[in-house]
Amino acid sequence: MKWLDNFFESRSRKIAQNSSRRSAIAKIGKYLIGSSLILPILPFDRSSKADSAEKKFDPMNDQNCEYWRYCALDGHLCTCCGGSITSCPPGSTPSSVSWIGTCENPEDGKHYIVSYYDCCGVASCGRCYCNENIGEKPAYRMGLHNDINWCMGNDSEVYHCTVSIVLGTAKNI
Ligand code: ABN
């Protein structure tokens, strides 16, 4: 088997003579620089960023989580699901119990008591999910936080979306 040893030894020597460590490092360097220059110009999908840039902060748009009445709303906006701010979409029924928040209306600077009803009996709408928690208390007792399916008291506990009903100014209640 001496001939096999000799053969591999001579091949290894030839390879070592024709390639240096420096050239190998140079090749790796070129590859790394090339990929760092090319990757940023590849067409990444940035549509989600564009979408959020288009939805500017607007406390008067009832399809935005920032709409003033939604300050303590956790759920899908019925305004995005075929309903309105105050009415459930067709086929769904308002929950018999609700969550209450106190929100400031930027138009008059007054605070209003807002009641959030879940609309029940139709599968989750899935659009315009908001989780606003102004005035929310820690979840040590049910009813003191808003992450609750208020459809629990209805015939169907299936949650669809949430509506917000202004009950009055905070002073009068
Ligand atoms: N109040 C909306 C909701 C429904 C199901 C689970 C969490 C929150």
Backbone and ligand atoms as CSV (ligand in chain L), in Angstrom:
chain,resi,resn,atom,element,x,y,z
A,1,MET,N,N,0.830,-1.218,0.000
A,1,MET,CA,C,0.000,0.000,0.000
A,1,MET,C,C,0.855,1.255,0.000
A,2,LYS,N,N,2.154,1.067,-0.169
A,2,LYS,CA,C,3.052,2.226,-0.155
A,2,LYS,C,C,2.708,3.182,-1.303
A,3,TRP,N,N,2.343,2.586,-2.447
A,3,TRP,CA,C,2.029,3.421,-3.615
A,3,TRP,C,C,0.842,4.359,-3.340
A,4,LEU,N,N,-0.153,3.854,-2.517
A,4,LEU,CA,C,-1.325,4.671,-2.211
A,4,LEU,C,C,-0.927,5.868,-1.331
A,5,ASP,N,N,-0.056,5.558,-0.336
A,5,ASP,CA,C,0.446,6.643,0.531
A,5,ASP,C,C,1.167,7.697,-0.298
A,6,ASN,N,N,2.018,7.195,-1.209
A,6,ASN,CA,C,2.795,8.131,-2.040
A,6,ASN,C,C,1.878,8.995,-2.900
A,7,PHE,N,N,0.852,8.317,-3.444
A,7,PHE,CA,C,-0.075,9.034,-4.325
A,7,PHE,C,C,-0.760,10.187,-3.568
A,8,PHE,N,N,-1.314,9.895,-2.390
A,8,PHE,CA,C,-2.021,10.936,-1.629
A,8,PHE,C,C,-1.069,12.015,-1.121
A,9,GLU,N,N,0.131,11.585,-0.782
A,9,GLU,CA,C,1.101,12.573,-0.297
A,9,GLU,C,C,1.429,13.580,-1.399
A,10,SER,N,N,1.672,13.031,-2.628
A,10,SER,CA,C,2.038,13.955,-3.710
A,10,SER,C,C,0.860,14.858,-4.100
A,11,ARG,N,N,-0.385,14.318,-4.077
A,11,ARG,CA,C,-1.563,15.130,-4.405
A,11,ARG,C,C,-1.724,16.269,-3.370
A,12,SER,N,N,-1.556,15.894,-2.084
A,12,SER,CA,C,-1.715,16.900,-1.020
A,12,SER,C,C,-0.681,18.001,-1.164
A,13,ARG,N,N,0.552,17.585,-1.495
A,13,ARG,CA,C,1.614,18.602,-1.636
A,13,ARG,C,C,1.288,19.568,-2.780
A,14,LYS,N,N,0.798,18.966,-3.921
A,14,LYS,CA,C,0.478,19.822,-5.080
A,14,LYS,C,C,-0.609,20.843,-4.716
A,15,ILE,N,N,-1.649,20.347,-4.027
A,15,ILE,CA,C,-2.761,21.252,-3.643
A,15,ILE,C,C,-2.234,22.352,-2.729
A,16,ALA,N,N,-1.387,21.951,-1.748
A,16,ALA,CA,C,-0.850,22.935,-0.796
A,16,ALA,C,C,0.018,23.969,-1.503
A,17,GLN,N,N,0.776,23.512,-2.565
A,17,GLN,CA,C,1.648,24.459,-3.287
A,17,GLN,C,C,0.825,25.459,-4.100
A,18,ASN,N,N,-0.301,24.965,-4.665
A,18,ASN,CA,C,-1.083,25.841,-5.552
A,18,ASN,C,C,-2.074,26.746,-4.828
A,19,SER,N,N,-2.375,26.487,-3.574
A,19,SER,CA,C,-3.319,27.368,-2.871
A,19,SER,C,C,-2.734,27.801,-1.533
A,20,SER,N,N,-2.833,29.099,-1.273
A,20,SER,CA,C,-2.302,29.607,-0.005
A,20,SER,C,C,-3.455,29.884,0.959
A,21,ARG,N,N,-3.141,29.976,2.240
A,21,ARG,CA,C,-4.156,30.290,3.244
A,21,ARG,C,C,-4.729,31.690,2.969
A,22,ARG,N,N,-3.789,32.576,2.512
A,22,ARG,CA,C,-4.210,33.955,2.275
A,22,ARG,C,C,-5.282,34.026,1.178
A,23,SER,N,N,-5.062,33.225,0.096
A,23,SER,CA,C,-6.044,33.308,-0.994
A,23,SER,C,C,-7.388,32.731,-0.543
A,24,ALA,N,N,-7.329,31.688,0.308
A,24,ALA,CA,C,-8.602,31.131,0.810
A,24,ALA,C,C,-9.342,32.166,1.638
A,25,ILE,N,N,-8.612,32.895,2.507
A,25,ILE,CA,C,-9.247,33.929,3.342
A,25,ILE,C,C,-9.804,35.048,2.461
A,26,ALA,N,N,-9.024,35.401,1.400
A,26,ALA,CA,C,-9.484,36.460,0.486
A,26,ALA,C,C,-10.785,36.069,-0.186
A,27,LYS,N,N,-10.873,34.772,-0.597
A,27,LYS,CA,C,-12.093,34.305,-1.274
A,27,LYS,C,C,-13.290,34.379,-0.315
A,28,ILE,N,N,-13.096,33.932,0.932
A,28,ILE,CA,C,-14.188,33.972,1.920
A,28,ILE,C,C,-14.613,35.423,2.167
A,29,GLY,N,N,-13.614,36.325,2.267
A,29,GLY,CA,C,-13.887,37.749,2.488
A,29,GLY,C,C,-14.731,38.331,1.378
A,30,LYS,N,N,-14.355,37.986,0.117
A,30,LYS,CA,C,-15.110,38.509,-1.039
A,30,LYS,C,C,-16.560,38.044,-0.964
A,31,TYR,N,N,-16.723,36.763,-0.607
A,31,TYR,CA,C,-18.069,36.197,-0.532
A,31,TYR,C,C,-18.915,36.940,0.519
A,32,LEU,N,N,-18.293,37.180,1.684
A,32,LEU,CA,C,-19.033,37.847,2.774
A,32,LEU,C,C,-19.403,39.281,2.404
A,33,ILE,N,N,-18.436,40.021,1.799
A,33,ILE,CA,C,-18.719,41.412,1.412
A,33,ILE,C,C,-19.804,41.440,0.345
A,34,GLY,N,N,-19.690,40.517,-0.616
A,34,GLY,CA,C,-20.678,40.447,-1.715
A,34,GLY,C,C,-22.061,40.233,-1.173
A,35,SER,N,N,-22.209,39.278,-0.228
A,35,SER,CA,C,-23.558,38.992,0.268
A,35,SER,C,C,-24.098,40.145,1.109
A,36,SER,N,N,-23.191,40.873,1.839
A,36,SER,CA,C,-23.708,41.989,2.649
A,36,SER,C,C,-24.132,43.159,1.773
A,37,LEU,N,N,-23.538,43.267,0.543
A,37,LEU,CA,C,-23.952,44.355,-0.352
A,37,LEU,C,C,-25.230,44.006,-1.083
A,38,ILE,N,N,-25.373,42.715,-1.436
A,38,ILE,CA,C,-26.515,42.310,-2.260
A,38,ILE,C,C,-27.782,42.146,-1.420
A,39,LEU,N,N,-27.655,41.565,-0.212
A,39,LEU,CA,C,-28.861,41.259,0.577
A,39,LEU,C,C,-29.764,42.465,0.820
A,40,PRO,N,N,-29.201,43.653,1.186
A,40,PRO,CA,C,-30.118,44.782,1.453
A,40,PRO,C,C,-30.909,45.243,0.235
A,41,ILE,N,N,-30.413,44.938,-0.997
A,41,ILE,CA,C,-31.178,45.420,-2.155
A,41,ILE,C,C,-32.132,44.361,-2.692
A,42,LEU,N,N,-32.179,43.191,-2.070
A,42,LEU,CA,C,-33.138,42.178,-2.503
A,42,LEU,C,C,-34.553,42.649,-2.160
A,43,PRO,N,N,-35.527,42.254,-2.964
A,43,PRO,CA,C,-36.891,42.783,-2.751
A,43,PRO,C,C,-37.606,42.132,-1.578
A,44,PHE,N,N,-37.386,42.632,-0.355
A,44,PHE,CA,C,-38.094,42.127,0.820
A,44,PHE,C,C,-39.514,42.680,0.830
A,45,ASP,N,N,-40.421,41.922,1.437
A,45,ASP,CA,C,-41.810,42.373,1.551
A,45,ASP,C,C,-41.923,43.353,2.722
A,46,ARG,N,N,-42.068,44.636,2.401
A,46,ARG,CA,C,-42.181,45.646,3.463
A,46,ARG,C,C,-43.613,46.195,3.535
A,47,SER,N,N,-44.570,45.420,3.002
A,47,SER,CA,C,-45.946,45.926,2.926
A,47,SER,C,C,-46.533,46.168,4.308
A,48,SER,N,N,-46.120,45.341,5.333
A,48,SER,CA,C,-46.706,45.543,6.663
A,48,SER,C,C,-46.317,46.909,7.211
A,49,LYS,N,N,-45.045,47.342,6.951
A,49,LYS,CA,C,-44.614,48.659,7.414
A,49,LYS,C,C,-45.398,49.762,6.710
A,50,ALA,N,N,-45.580,49.573,5.382
A,50,ALA,CA,C,-46.309,50.574,4.596
A,50,ALA,C,C,-47.720,50.704,5.133
A,51,ASP,N,N,-48.319,49.549,5.484
A,51,ASP,CA,C,-49.680,49.522,5.984
A,51,ASP,C,C,-49.800,50.342,7.271
A,52,SER,N,N,-48.835,50.121,8.210
A,52,SER,CA,C,-48.942,50.845,9.477
A,52,SER,C,C,-48.641,52.324,9.289
A,53,ALA,N,N,-47.808,52.667,8.280
A,53,ALA,CA,C,-47.524,54.084,8.034
A,53,ALA,C,C,-48.767,54.788,7.501
A,54,GLU,N,N,-49.540,54.037,6.662
A,54,GLU,CA,C,-50.762,54.637,6.107
A,54,GLU,C,C,-51.792,54.888,7.204
A,55,LYS,N,N,-51.877,53.943,8.178
A,55,LYS,CA,C,-52.845,54.094,9.265
A,55,LYS,C,C,-52.263,55.036,10.297
A,56,LYS,N,N,-52.340,56.338,9.990
A,56,LYS,CA,C,-51.758,57.328,10.903
A,56,LYS,C,C,-52.581,57.420,12.174
A,57,PHE,N,N,-51.961,57.934,13.208
A,57,PHE,CA,C,-52.684,58.108,14.463
A,57,PHE,C,C,-53.884,59.010,14.224
A,58,ASP,N,N,-55.065,58.496,14.508
A,58,ASP,CA,C,-56.268,59.288,14.299
A,58,ASP,C,C,-57.311,58.893,15.347
A,59,PRO,N,N,-57.454,59.694,16.416
A,59,PRO,CA,C,-58.385,59.311,17.484
A,59,PRO,C,C,-59.848,59.428,17.074
A,60,MET,N,N,-60.115,59.858,15.820
A,60,MET,CA,C,-61.506,60.006,15.378
A,60,MET,C,C,-61.892,58.966,14.317
A,61,ASN,N,N,-60.986,58.042,14.008
A,61,ASN,CA,C,-61.294,56.999,13.026
A,61,ASN,C,C,-61.714,55.735,13.776
A,62,ASP,N,N,-63.002,55.367,13.651
A,62,ASP,CA,C,-63.508,54.259,14.475
A,62,ASP,C,C,-63.066,52.879,13.979
A,63,GLN,N,N,-62.213,52.852,12.950
A,63,GLN,CA,C,-61.631,51.559,12.548
A,63,GLN,C,C,-60.176,51.455,12.990
A,64,ASN,N,N,-59.745,52.375,13.840
A,64,ASN,CA,C,-58.384,52.370,14.398
A,64,ASN,C,C,-58.449,52.102,15.894
A,65,CYS,N,N,-57.475,51.376,16.405
A,65,CYS,CA,C,-57.455,51.117,17.856
A,65,CYS,C,C,-57.356,52.413,18.645
A,66,GLU,N,N,-56.768,53.469,18.016
A,66,GLU,CA,C,-56.564,54.733,18.754
A,66,GLU,C,C,-57.844,55.552,18.895
A,67,TYR,N,N,-58.915,55.129,18.209
A,67,TYR,CA,C,-60.176,55.869,18.346
A,67,TYR,C,C,-60.486,56.020,19.840
A,68,TRP,N,N,-60.859,57.231,20.247
A,68,TRP,CA,C,-60.895,57.554,21.675
A,68,TRP,C,C,-61.764,56.620,22.507
A,69,ARG,N,N,-62.894,56.137,21.915
A,69,ARG,CA,C,-63.798,55.286,22.699
A,69,ARG,C,C,-63.191,53.917,23.020
A,70,TYR,N,N,-62.148,53.530,22.291
A,70,TYR,CA,C,-61.599,52.179,22.449
A,70,TYR,C,C,-60.499,52.104,23.509
A,71,CYS,N,N,-60.409,53.109,24.392
A,71,CYS,CA,C,-59.258,53.189,25.306
A,71,CYS,C,C,-59.121,51.995,26.241
A,72,ALA,N,N,-60.193,51.235,26.444
A,72,ALA,CA,C,-60.081,50.062,27.324
A,72,ALA,C,C,-60.672,48.827,26.634
A,73,LEU,N,N,-60.572,48.792,25.305
A,73,LEU,CA,C,-61.188,47.689,24.544
A,73,LEU,C,C,-60.162,46.613,24.223
A,74,ASP,N,N,-60.519,45.366,24.519
A,74,ASP,CA,C,-59.683,44.221,24.141
A,74,ASP,C,C,-60.536,43.325,23.251
A,75,GLY,N,N,-60.281,43.357,21.957
A,75,GLY,CA,C,-61.059,42.518,21.049
A,75,GLY,C,C,-60.993,43.025,19.622
A,76,HIS,N,N,-61.803,42.435,18.764
A,76,HIS,CA,C,-61.852,42.846,17.352
A,76,HIS,C,C,-62.920,43.931,17.187
A,77,LEU,N,N,-62.585,44.976,16.447
A,77,LEU,CA,C,-63.531,46.086,16.272
A,77,LEU,C,C,-64.687,45.650,15.365
A,78,CYS,N,N,-65.925,45.829,15.844
A,78,CYS,CA,C,-67.077,45.461,15.012
A,78,CYS,C,C,-67.185,46.379,13.792
A,79,THR,N,N,-66.570,47.565,13.861
A,79,THR,CA,C,-66.597,48.474,12.706
A,79,THR,C,C,-65.816,47.886,11.525
A,80,CYS,N,N,-64.956,46.927,11.785
A,80,CYS,CA,C,-64.196,46.272,10.710
A,80,CYS,C,C,-64.844,44.945,10.328
A,81,CYS,N,N,-65.971,44.605,10.959
A,81,CYS,CA,C,-66.521,43.251,10.799
A,81,CYS,C,C,-67.972,43.274,10.299
A,82,GLY,N,N,-68.386,44.387,9.727
A,82,GLY,CA,C,-69.752,44.462,9.192
A,82,GLY,C,C,-70.747,45.071,10.164
A,83,GLY,N,N,-70.302,45.493,11.319
A,83,GLY,CA,C,-71.182,46.165,12.276
A,83,GLY,C,C,-70.811,47.639,12.361
A,84,SER,N,N,-71.238,48.306,13.432
A,84,SER,CA,C,-70.852,49.712,13.614
A,84,SER,C,C,-70.227,49.863,15.008
A,85,ILE,N,N,-69.997,51.104,15.434
A,85,ILE,CA,C,-69.398,51.274,16.774
A,85,ILE,C,C,-70.348,50.706,17.826
A,86,THR,N,N,-71.664,50.886,17.590
A,86,THR,CA,C,-72.634,50.515,18.631
A,86,THR,C,C,-73.475,49.281,18.280
A,87,SER,N,N,-73.382,48.770,17.042
A,87,SER,CA,C,-74.247,47.618,16.739
A,87,SER,C,C,-73.450,46.422,16.225
A,88,CYS,N,N,-73.893,45.244,16.674
A,88,CYS,CA,C,-73.235,43.995,16.298
A,88,CYS,C,C,-73.492,43.688,14.822
A,89,PRO,N,N,-72.543,43.023,14.160
A,89,PRO,CA,C,-72.752,42.630,12.759
A,89,PRO,C,C,-73.932,41.648,12.648
A,90,PRO,N,N,-74.598,41.607,11.494
A,90,PRO,CA,C,-75.740,40.712,11.311
A,90,PRO,C,C,-75.398,39.268,11.701
A,91,GLY,N,N,-76.334,38.644,12.428
A,91,GLY,CA,C,-76.146,37.243,12.824
A,91,GLY,C,C,-75.574,37.091,14.217
A,92,SER,N,N,-74.934,38.158,14.745
A,92,SER,CA,C,-74.357,38.057,16.096
A,92,SER,C,C,-75.231,38.818,17.090
A,93,THR,N,N,-75.116,38.444,18.368
A,93,THR,CA,C,-75.953,39.067,19.412
A,93,THR,C,C,-75.064,39.675,20.498
A,94,PRO,N,N,-75.464,40.854,21.029
A,94,PRO,CA,C,-74.636,41.465,22.074
A,94,PRO,C,C,-74.595,40.619,23.346
A,95,SER,N,N,-73.464,40.675,24.020
A,95,SER,CA,C,-73.309,39.904,25.266
A,95,SER,C,C,-74.224,40.486,26.346
A,96,SER,N,N,-74.617,39.636,27.286
A,96,SER,CA,C,-75.506,40.120,28.351
A,96,SER,C,C,-74.714,40.838,29.438
A,97,VAL,N,N,-73.405,40.630,29.492
A,97,VAL,CA,C,-72.550,41.357,30.440
A,97,VAL,C,C,-71.513,42.144,29.645
A,98,SER,N,N,-70.922,43.152,30.287
A,98,SER,CA,C,-69.970,43.986,29.539
A,98,SER,C,C,-68.847,44.484,30.453
A,99,TRP,N,N,-67.856,45.061,29.817
A,99,TRP,CA,C,-66.691,45.637,30.502
A,99,TRP,C,C,-66.796,47.145,30.362
A,100,ILE,N,N,-66.457,47.874,31.417
A,100,ILE,CA,C,-66.610,49.334,31.362
A,100,ILE,C,C,-65.262,50.030,31.465
A,101,GLY,N,N,-65.098,51.089,30.664
A,101,GLY,CA,C,-63.871,51.883,30.724
A,101,GLY,C,C,-64.206,53.362,30.806
A,102,THR,N,N,-63.217,54.160,31.135
A,102,THR,CA,C,-63.397,55.621,31.145
A,102,THR,C,C,-62.411,56.212,30.156
A,103,CYS,N,N,-62.935,56.859,29.105
A,103,CYS,CA,C,-62.066,57.361,28.033
A,103,CYS,C,C,-62.260,58.863,27.851
A,104,GLU,N,N,-61.181,59.520,27.490
A,104,GLU,CA,C,-61.251,60.961,27.242
A,104,GLU,C,C,-61.540,61.215,25.769
A,105,ASN,N,N,-62.542,62.065,25.531
A,105,ASN,CA,C,-62.846,62.469,24.155
A,105,ASN,C,C,-61.988,63.698,23.826
A,106,PRO,N,N,-61.059,63.566,22.855
A,106,PRO,CA,C,-60.150,64.695,22.593
A,106,PRO,C,C,-60.872,65.926,22.052
A,107,GLU,N,N,-62.118,65.749,21.554
A,107,GLU,CA,C,-62.843,66.903,20.993
A,107,GLU,C,C,-63.283,67.883,22.082
A,108,ASP,N,N,-63.720,67.349,23.242
A,108,ASP,CA,C,-64.176,68.259,24.303
A,108,ASP,C,C,-63.367,68.117,25.595
A,109,GLY,N,N,-62.400,67.191,25.589
A,109,GLY,CA,C,-61.552,67.004,26.769
A,109,GLY,C,C,-62.281,66.359,27.951
A,110,LYS,N,N,-63.527,65.904,27.719
A,110,LYS,CA,C,-64.287,65.298,28.824
A,110,LYS,C,C,-64.034,63.787,28.880
A,111,HIS,N,N,-64.253,63.225,30.079
A,111,HIS,CA,C,-64.119,61.770,30.246
A,111,HIS,C,C,-65.496,61.120,30.197
A,112,TYR,N,N,-65.589,60.044,29.447
A,112,TYR,CA,C,-66.869,59.350,29.277
A,112,TYR,C,C,-66.767,57.910,29.757
A,113,ILE,N,N,-67.889,57.418,30.305
A,113,ILE,CA,C,-67.969,55.996,30.666
A,113,ILE,C,C,-68.383,55.244,29.398
A,114,VAL,N,N,-67.576,54.273,29.028
A,114,VAL,CA,C,-67.853,53.512,27.805
A,114,VAL,C,C,-68.053,52.053,28.186
A,115,SER,N,N,-69.120,51.477,27.653
A,115,SER,CA,C,-69.413,50.074,27.940
A,115,SER,C,C,-69.042,49.242,26.712
A,116,TYR,N,N,-68.232,48.202,26.901
A,116,TYR,CA,C,-67.799,47.343,25.788
A,116,TYR,C,C,-68.576,46.031,25.824
A,117,TYR,N,N,-69.378,45.825,24.788
A,117,TYR,CA,C,-70.127,44.571,24.668
A,117,TYR,C,C,-69.481,43.703,23.604
A,118,ASP,N,N,-69.364,42.413,23.905
A,118,ASP,CA,C,-68.901,41.490,22.871
A,118,ASP,C,C,-70.100,41.051,22.043
A,119,CYS,N,N,-69.890,40.835,20.762
A,119,CYS,CA,C,-70.952,40.299,19.904
A,119,CYS,C,C,-70.695,38.802,19.760
A,120,CYS,N,N,-71.749,38.021,19.957
A,120,CYS,CA,C,-71.573,36.579,20.150
A,120,CYS,C,C,-72.353,35.773,19.107
A,121,GLY,N,N,-71.965,34.501,18.969
A,121,GLY,CA,C,-72.748,33.573,18.147
A,121,GLY,C,C,-72.219,33.403,16.738
A,122,VAL,N,N,-71.168,34.137,16.383
A,122,VAL,CA,C,-70.554,33.994,15.046
A,122,VAL,C,C,-69.050,33.870,15.296
A,123,ALA,N,N,-68.372,33.064,14.466
A,123,ALA,CA,C,-66.926,32.831,14.656
A,123,ALA,C,C,-66.144,34.143,14.630
A,124,SER,N,N,-65.015,34.166,15.338
A,124,SER,CA,C,-64.229,35.392,15.483
A,124,SER,C,C,-64.008,36.095,14.148
A,125,CYS,N,N,-64.220,37.392,14.157
A,125,CYS,CA,C,-64.098,38.191,12.932
A,125,CYS,C,C,-62.650,38.222,12.451
A,126,GLY,N,N,-61.715,38.310,13.364
A,126,GLY,CA,C,-60.290,38.229,13.002
A,126,GLY,C,C,-59.697,39.524,12.487
A,127,ARG,N,N,-60.495,40.554,12.265
A,127,ARG,CA,C,-59.944,41.818,11.735
A,127,ARG,C,C,-59.848,42.867,12.848
A,128,CYS,N,N,-58.962,43.813,12.672
A,128,CYS,CA,C,-58.793,44.977,13.558
A,128,CYS,C,C,-58.757,44.569,15.035
A,129,TYR,N,N,-57.785,43.794,15.414
A,129,TYR,CA,C,-57.673,43.419,16.831
A,129,TYR,C,C,-57.021,44.563,17.613
A,130,CYS,N,N,-57.641,44.952,18.716
A,130,CYS,CA,C,-57.083,46.012,19.565
A,130,CYS,C,C,-56.948,45.489,20.996
A,131,ASN,N,N,-55.934,45.967,21.663
A,131,ASN,CA,C,-55.773,45.623,23.083
A,131,ASN,C,C,-55.364,46.888,23.828
A,132,GLU,N,N,-56.358,47.705,24.114
A,132,GLU,CA,C,-56.120,48.991,24.788
A,132,GLU,C,C,-56.497,48.803,26.254
A,133,ASN,N,N,-55.677,49.321,27.133
A,133,ASN,CA,C,-55.876,48.979,28.549
A,133,ASN,C,C,-55.824,50.166,29.484
A,134,ILE,N,N,-56.263,51.326,29.006
A,134,ILE,CA,C,-56.205,52.493,29.898
A,134,ILE,C,C,-57.180,52.278,31.060
A,135,GLY,N,N,-56.669,52.370,32.257
A,135,GLY,CA,C,-57.520,52.203,33.438
A,135,GLY,C,C,-57.721,50.755,33.838
A,136,GLU,N,N,-57.081,49.830,33.108
A,136,GLU,CA,C,-57.276,48.417,33.457
A,136,GLU,C,C,-56.537,48.082,34.754
A,137,LYS,N,N,-57.176,47.232,35.561
A,137,LYS,CA,C,-56.556,46.820,36.827
A,137,LYS,C,C,-55.886,45.462,36.627
A,138,PRO,N,N,-54.943,45.096,37.490
A,138,PRO,CA,C,-54.310,43.774,37.355
A,138,PRO,C,C,-55.356,42.661,37.424
A,139,ALA,N,N,-55.043,41.531,36.775
A,139,ALA,CA,C,-56.050,40.487,36.621
A,139,ALA,C,C,-56.149,39.568,37.837
A,140,TYR,N,N,-56.269,40.135,39.022
A,140,TYR,CA,C,-56.375,39.263,40.186
A,140,TYR,C,C,-57.822,38.884,40.459
A,141,ARG,N,N,-58.743,39.625,39.891
A,141,ARG,CA,C,-60.150,39.292,40.076
A,141,ARG,C,C,-60.864,39.452,38.747
A,142,MET,N,N,-61.643,38.452,38.398
A,142,MET,CA,C,-62.358,38.512,37.126
A,142,MET,C,C,-63.274,39.747,37.118
A,143,GLY,N,N,-63.279,40.460,36.047
A,143,GLY,CA,C,-64.108,41.666,35.993
A,143,GLY,C,C,-63.277,42.916,36.200
A,144,LEU,N,N,-62.025,42.748,36.691
A,144,LEU,CA,C,-61.172,43.926,36.858
A,144,LEU,C,C,-60.142,44.028,35.729
A,145,HIS,N,N,-60.277,43.194,34.759
A,145,HIS,CA,C,-59.442,43.322,33.554
A,145,HIS,C,C,-60.290,42.968,32.348
A,146,ASN,N,N,-59.822,43.380,31.172
A,146,ASN,CA,C,-60.722,43.272,30.013
A,146,ASN,C,C,-60.460,42.075,29.103
A,147,ASP,N,N,-59.497,41.227,29.466
A,147,ASP,CA,C,-59.158,40.092,28.600
A,147,ASP,C,C,-60.108,38.928,28.866
A,148,ILE,N,N,-61.382,39.181,28.688
A,148,ILE,CA,C,-62.404,38.190,29.050
A,148,ILE,C,C,-63.428,38.069,27.926
A,149,ASN,N,N,-63.879,36.849,27.701
A,149,ASN,CA,C,-64.921,36.639,26.704
A,149,ASN,C,C,-66.276,36.908,27.376
A,150,TRP,N,N,-66.860,38.073,27.068
A,150,TRP,CA,C,-68.116,38.459,27.717
A,150,TRP,C,C,-69.311,37.698,27.158
A,151,CYS,N,N,-69.073,36.813,26.187
A,151,CYS,CA,C,-70.167,35.991,25.647
A,151,CYS,C,C,-70.512,34.850,26.593
A,152,MET,N,N,-69.790,34.748,27.697
A,152,MET,CA,C,-69.984,33.605,28.607
A,152,MET,C,C,-71.414,33.518,29.157
A,153,GLY,N,N,-72.121,34.647,29.189
A,153,GLY,CA,C,-73.490,34.613,29.725
A,153,GLY,C,C,-74.530,34.398,28.639
A,154,ASN,N,N,-74.104,34.278,27.402
A,154,ASN,CA,C,-75.068,34.126,26.288
A,154,ASN,C,C,-75.303,32.651,25.953
A,155,ASP,N,N,-76.332,32.399,25.129
A,155,ASP,CA,C,-76.573,31.013,24.685
A,155,ASP,C,C,-75.353,30.481,23.953
A,156,SER,N,N,-74.797,31.318,23.092
A,156,SER,CA,C,-73.567,30.917,22.403
A,156,SER,C,C,-72.402,31.710,22.977
A,157,GLU,N,N,-71.360,31.002,23.390
A,157,GLU,CA,C,-70.183,31.675,23.957
A,157,GLU,C,C,-69.166,32.032,22.879
A,158,VAL,N,N,-69.548,31.816,21.611
A,158,VAL,CA,C,-68.602,32.085,20.520
A,158,VAL,C,C,-68.451,33.598,20.342
A,159,TYR,N,N,-67.219,34.078,20.439
A,159,TYR,CA,C,-66.947,35.523,20.360
A,159,TYR,C,C,-66.704,35.959,18.917
A,160,HIS,N,N,-67.306,37.101,18.532
A,160,HIS,CA,C,-67.133,37.609,17.165
A,160,HIS,C,C,-66.346,38.922,17.137
A,161,CYS,N,N,-66.861,39.962,17.822
A,161,CYS,CA,C,-66.179,41.269,17.838
A,161,CYS,C,C,-66.757,42.100,19.007
A,162,THR,N,N,-66.267,43.318,19.150
A,162,THR,CA,C,-66.677,44.136,20.308
A,162,THR,C,C,-67.206,45.503,19.862
A,163,VAL,N,N,-68.280,45.947,20.497
A,163,VAL,CA,C,-68.821,47.291,20.231
A,163,VAL,C,C,-68.623,48.162,21.475
A,164,SER,N,N,-68.689,49.486,21.295
A,164,SER,CA,C,-68.481,50.396,22.441
A,164,SER,C,C,-69.631,51.384,22.525
A,165,ILE,N,N,-70.269,51.411,23.662
A,165,ILE,CA,C,-71.435,52.283,23.838
A,165,ILE,C,C,-71.135,53.314,24.925
A,166,VAL,N,N,-71.292,54.589,24.565
A,166,VAL,CA,C,-71.021,55.655,25.548
A,166,VAL,C,C,-72.235,55.758,26.477
A,167,LEU,N,N,-71.999,55.635,27.780
A,167,LEU,CA,C,-73.106,55.688,28.738
A,167,LEU,C,C,-73.354,57.102,29.248
A,168,GLY,N,N,-72.306,57.910,29.244
A,168,GLY,CA,C,-72.460,59.284,29.738
A,168,GLY,C,C,-71.109,59.805,30.182
A,169,THR,N,N,-71.101,61.059,30.631
A,169,THR,CA,C,-69.819,61.603,31.106
A,169,THR,C,C,-69.485,61.010,32.471
A,170,ALA,N,N,-68.215,60.929,32.747
A,170,ALA,CA,C,-67.775,60.283,33.989
A,170,ALA,C,C,-68.302,61.023,35.213
A,171,LYS,N,N,-68.524,62.347,35.095
A,171,LYS,CA,C,-68.992,63.155,36.231
A,171,LYS,C,C,-70.405,62.770,36.645
A,172,ASN,N,N,-71.284,62.507,35.623
A,172,ASN,CA,C,-72.703,62.296,35.908
A,172,ASN,C,C,-73.019,60.892,36.410
A,173,ILE,N,N,-72.057,59.970,36.362
A,173,ILE,CA,C,-72.414,58.585,36.713
A,173,ILE,C,C,-71.808,58.193,38.065
L,1,ABN,N1,N,-63.702,40.820,25.193
L,1,ABN,C1,C,-63.090,40.272,24.062
L,1,ABN,C2,C,-62.446,38.956,24.288
L,1,ABN,C3,C,-63.044,37.826,23.811
L,1,ABN,C4,C,-62.430,36.594,24.012
L,1,ABN,C5,C,-61.250,36.527,24.718
L,1,ABN,C6,C,-60.653,37.689,25.186
L,1,ABN,C7,C,-61.254,38.923,24.973
